[in-house]
Amino acid sequence: MSFCCGAGMVGSIGTVRHHKTLVHNVPIMFCPVCDRIDVHPAIEGEYEILVEYAQGDKAPEVDFSDFVSVDNTSELFENCTMTDEAVSFAEVLKQQIDVSLDLLGVAKDLKDEEWRDMLMIRLKRLSERLKQYNKRKQISQKSA
């Protein structure tokens, strides 16, 4: 599992912008707290080669899966939470909140005020994201 700003990174397949090129269907890791996105380390080399060729050809968009076969997606994300059909983004956020609450209890027991404050900021951000997600979901369900 990768970590960012103390939070667990979430695995997914997404689109990454590299300069003027959009690369679709890239295995990524993202932080639900600070929104950092990293290309999954296991395919980073292939990603960099593809981007280099795409920029040389001045391609505005490329599909990673057209050039690189990623058959082992489950293995790629086996040590992290992954958003897919089985787990909604809301569930991922709830899991992150639960972990942060558990850590908050430890920080309080250790009387570590700095860690406690960091966890409170993380919990606030995760709660805000969950509320925003649920609000967007309700709006889309009403319009459907």
C-alpha positions as CSV (number, residue, x, y, z in Angstrom):
1,M,0.0,0.0,0.0
2,S,1.2,3.5,-0.8
3,F,0.7,6.4,1.5
4,C,0.4,10.1,0.9
5,C,0.2,12.8,3.5
6,G,-0.3,9.9,5.9
7,A,-3.4,8.7,4.1
8,G,-3.7,5.4,2.2
9,M,-3.5,5.8,-1.6
10,V,-6.4,4.3,-3.5
11,G,-5.9,2.3,-6.6
12,S,-7.9,2.8,-9.8
13,I,-7.8,3.0,-13.5
14,G,-7.9,6.6,-14.7
15,T,-6.9,9.4,-17.1
16,V,-3.6,11.2,-16.5
17,R,-2.6,14.5,-18.2
18,H,1.1,14.7,-19.1
19,H,1.7,18.2,-20.6
20,K,-0.7,18.4,-23.5
21,T,-1.4,14.7,-23.8
22,L,-4.2,12.8,-22.0
23,V,-3.5,9.2,-21.3
24,H,-6.6,7.1,-20.7
25,N,-6.9,3.8,-18.8
26,V,-3.8,4.1,-16.7
27,P,-3.4,2.2,-13.4
28,I,-3.1,5.0,-10.9
29,M,-2.8,5.6,-7.2
30,F,-4.6,8.6,-5.8
31,C,-5.0,10.3,-2.4
32,P,-8.6,11.0,-1.3
33,V,-7.3,13.6,1.1
34,C,-5.0,15.8,-0.9
35,D,-5.9,14.7,-4.4
36,R,-2.4,13.7,-5.4
37,I,-2.3,11.2,-8.3
38,D,0.6,8.9,-9.2
39,V,1.0,6.5,-12.0
40,H,1.2,3.0,-10.4
41,P,4.9,2.3,-9.8
42,A,4.6,-1.2,-11.4
43,I,3.8,0.3,-14.9
44,E,5.6,3.7,-14.6
45,G,8.3,2.7,-17.1
46,E,5.8,1.7,-19.7
47,Y,3.8,4.9,-19.1
48,E,6.8,7.1,-19.5
49,I,7.8,5.4,-22.8
50,L,4.2,5.8,-24.1
51,V,4.0,9.4,-23.1
52,E,7.4,10.1,-24.8
53,Y,6.2,8.6,-28.1
54,A,2.8,10.3,-27.8
55,Q,4.4,13.7,-27.3
56,G,6.8,13.1,-30.2
57,D,3.8,12.4,-32.4
58,K,1.9,15.4,-30.8
59,A,-1.0,13.1,-30.0
60,P,-3.6,14.9,-27.8
61,E,-4.9,11.6,-26.4
62,V,-3.8,8.0,-26.2
63,D,-5.2,4.9,-24.6
64,F,-2.7,3.2,-22.3
65,S,-4.5,-0.2,-22.8
66,D,-4.1,0.0,-26.5
67,F,-0.3,-0.1,-26.2
68,V,0.3,-1.9,-22.9
69,S,-1.4,-5.0,-21.7
70,V,-2.3,-4.9,-18.0
71,D,-3.8,-8.3,-17.4
72,N,-2.9,-8.5,-13.7
73,T,-4.9,-5.6,-12.4
74,S,-6.0,-7.5,-9.3
75,E,-2.4,-8.3,-8.5
76,L,-1.4,-4.7,-9.2
77,F,-3.8,-3.4,-6.6
78,E,-3.7,-6.4,-4.2
79,N,-2.2,-4.3,-1.3
80,C,-4.4,-1.3,-1.5
81,T,-8.0,-0.3,-1.6
82,M,-9.3,-0.1,-5.1
83,T,-12.3,1.6,-6.6
84,D,-14.0,-0.7,-9.0
85,E,-17.5,-2.1,-9.6
86,A,-17.4,-3.9,-6.3
87,V,-16.5,-1.0,-4.1
88,S,-18.0,2.5,-4.5
89,F,-16.0,5.6,-3.9
90,A,-18.3,6.3,-0.9
91,E,-17.2,3.0,0.6
92,V,-13.6,3.8,0.0
93,L,-14.0,7.1,1.8
94,K,-15.8,5.4,4.7
95,Q,-13.0,2.9,5.0
96,Q,-10.4,5.8,5.1
97,I,-12.5,7.6,7.7
98,D,-12.6,4.4,9.8
99,V,-8.9,4.0,9.7
100,S,-8.3,7.6,10.5
101,L,-10.7,7.3,13.5
102,D,-8.8,4.3,14.7
103,L,-5.5,6.2,14.4
104,L,-7.0,9.2,16.2
105,G,-7.7,6.9,19.2
106,V,-4.1,5.8,19.2
107,A,-2.9,9.4,18.9
108,K,-5.0,10.4,21.8
109,D,-3.8,7.5,23.9
110,L,-0.2,8.5,23.1
111,K,-1.0,12.2,23.8
112,D,0.5,13.1,20.5
113,E,-1.1,16.4,19.8
114,E,0.6,17.0,16.4
115,W,-0.5,13.7,15.0
116,R,-4.0,14.2,16.5
117,D,-4.3,17.6,14.7
118,M,-3.1,16.1,11.4
119,L,-5.7,13.3,11.8
120,M,-8.4,15.8,12.5
121,I,-7.6,17.7,9.3
122,R,-7.6,14.4,7.4
123,L,-11.0,13.4,8.9
124,K,-12.4,16.8,8.0
125,R,-11.3,16.6,4.4
126,L,-12.5,13.0,4.0
127,S,-15.9,13.9,5.5
128,E,-16.2,16.8,3.2
129,R,-15.4,14.6,0.2
130,L,-18.0,12.0,1.3
131,K,-20.7,14.7,1.7
132,Q,-19.8,16.1,-1.8
133,Y,-19.9,12.7,-3.3
134,N,-23.2,11.8,-1.8
135,K,-24.7,15.1,-2.8
136,R,-23.6,14.7,-6.4
137,K,-24.9,11.1,-6.4
138,Q,-28.4,12.3,-5.1
139,I,-28.5,15.0,-7.8
140,S,-27.6,12.5,-10.6
141,Q,-30.2,10.0,-9.3
142,K,-33.0,12.7,-9.3
143,S,-32.2,13.7,-12.9
144,A,-32.2,10.1,-14.1
